[in-house]
Amino acid sequence: MGSDLETSRKVIDVAGSFRGVYAAVGVHPHEVKGVDNKTLPALASMASHSRVVAVGEIGLDYYRNNSPHKVQRHWFREQVRLAIKAGKPVIVHCRDAGEDVHAVLAEEKVWRVGGVVHCFTGDAGLARKLLALDLHLGAAGPIAFEDGGALREAFAQVPIERILVETDSPYLAPPPMRGKRNEPALAYQVAEALAGIHGLSVGEVARVTSSNARRLFGIGPAPKAGALAYPHQGRLYLNITNRCQNACYFCGLLSDRVFKGHDLTLPAEPDQEPGAQAILDAAGDPSGYEEVVFSGFGEPTLRLDVLAEVARGLRERGARRIRLVTNGLGGRSAGRDILGELRGLFDAVSVSLQAATSEAYAKVCKTQGVADPYPSVKDFIRGARICFPEVEATAVAMPGIDLAACEKVAREELGVPFRARPYVLTD
């Protein structure tokens, strides 16, 4: 990470000398008092270097006040503009300057390139405002400090898909090295703290945050495509198809198909999709999971025979609980009532209701090949109540979806519980 022109040149040299090392160039708020009009062209030239993946460390620091506030704000804005023109994300320093940092980033439409607020130490309110700008938040040593309870509470409200694990070496070493020189190896303690906050394993934190860095900076190896089974928070999820009748605007199928660090891309042709035995092999022993969930990026009921065979195989292997996540349109696609074929295979069914009217459903889900789909979704839920021990209706919590209206339909009209599913922007 560069902090002025000289160090920015040096980090490019370092990045060019070692495989797997990349650079960011910029002028730190402490140093902007020495910036002039010749600085930006030099930075712009460096930002175009192939090993430079971001513009940073830039931002505002009202704690040390090494540069006048007005000067800091001017050159922060100019460097954000430089980053947007270069098409590179920003790495932002923010200390005791949250509102002004947010104002500059919002006014300059930073979401066009994204970025990370490095070593975030703000509160949950500021975190929400920064996340709304399509930014990531950096977790560093302070998240593991003994007196870091408030910061841990803030990070508990930040989706793991929007967090990066950082070191800030040589500063802010986590316990038990607090006060001593920080090293990249100590990032493990940061990951441990995040794992405790989010109820994940350290491996899950590593996989997801590495995926976040790859999306943001374009660095690091891509995950192997075709994940059929992936564990998360004590559950095992099964991805058996990418085909779906819907093209919901929030769906990961419309982006890079990576979820929780797993690439769920499967063949598009039905005759090339994985068979039941391959899925069971990928699932392994399901008895150690609290639940097995059929929930990939496609609609499981489009593969009824495989779905049933795998569910039966999981039960024989000792699965404690099996849940189906569905859009409720499998019967319409099959041309028959499929509920009888699924009876007894699942302990619970989650149906994506997504809307309170046919018109709203059409806007959100953009269904193909099924005319007037919404009444069929409601009919599926009514029928599922008879066939399965537990049935719920769900909707993704994001702008444009009326959750209160969805819940009213679920509870009052269909007689099932309702659950709002969190939406996480990953691109």
C-alpha positions, 0 to 999 in steps of 0.5 A: 500500500502506498502512502505517498508518491515515493512509497507508491513507486516502491510498492509497485516494484515490490509487487513486480518482484514477487508472485502473488503480491499486488499494490495499491497507490495513493496519498494517505491523508497524513501526507496530502499537505505535500500534494500539488497538481503534479501528483495526480498525473503521476498517480494516474500513471501508476494506477494503470500498472498491471500489478496495481489493483486499487487506489489507496490508502486514501481518506480522512484522518481527523484524529492526528490532524497531520494535514488540514481538514479542508486539504484532506477533503479536497485531495481525497475527492480528487483521488476517488475521482482518479480511481473511478477514471482508472476503473480501480477500487479504493482503499479508504482510511477513515479515523474520526471522520466517518460522516465526511468520508461517507459524504465524499464517497456518496457524492462521487458515486464510489459504487462505480468501482467499489472498495474497502474502508480499511481497518473499520472501527466505526459503529453499526450505523456508519457501517450500514451507510458504507455498505449501501455504497457497495463498499466492503469493511476491513476487519483488523486487529481491533476486532479482537481487542479485549475492549473491542466489544462495541466493534464486534457488535457492529461487525455482527451486523455486517454480512460476511460477504462484505468483510475483508480480513486485514493486518494493518501491519506493522500496526494494531497487532491482535492479542496476545501481541497487542502493542508489538509489531504486527505481522501478516500471520496474525491475520489468523486471529482476526479470522478467529474473531470473525468466526466467533461473531458470525457462528462460522468456522475459521475455514469458512471465514477464510474461504468467503473473505478470500472470495470477497477479495477476489471479487473486489481486487481481481486477485487470487485463485478462483474456486473450482466450478461445480460444487455439489455440496457445501457446508455452512453454519452446521448445515449441508447445502446441496446444489443439484441444478442451475436451471430455474423458471425464474430470473429473480433480479437478486439471484446469484445466477445472474452474477458470478455464481459464487456463494459462500466462496463456492462456485455453484456453476453446473452444466446448463444442459439437463443430460450433463447435470450430475446424477444422484450418485455423484450428489450423494458422493459429494454429500458424504455422511450427512449425520453430522449436520443439523440439517441438509438443505436442497438449495443451490442456484437452481430449482431442485424440483426441475429434477424430480427423480434425482431429487427424490433419489438423493433425499431417500439416500440421505435418509438411509445414511442418517440425515437428521433433517432434510429441507427443500427450498423451492419456488413452488413452480415444479408442478406447473413445469412437470404438468402434474401435481408433484406433492404426492411424489415428494411426500415423506421425503422432507421434514420441512419445505421453504417456498419463495413467495417473493411478492403479494400480488401477481403483478409484483411477482412478475416484476421480481421473478421474471418467470419464463415458460409458466403463465401467471405463476403466482397463483400456482406458488400459493396453491403449492404452499396450500398443498404443502401444508398437508404433505409436510410437517413444516412449511414456511413462505419466504421473501428476500429482504431488499428494496422493491419487495414489500415484506409486510405485504408478503408476510400478510399473505403468508400468515393470513391467506395461506396459514404458514409462517413467514421468514424474511431472508437477508439479501447480500450484495456481492458484486 
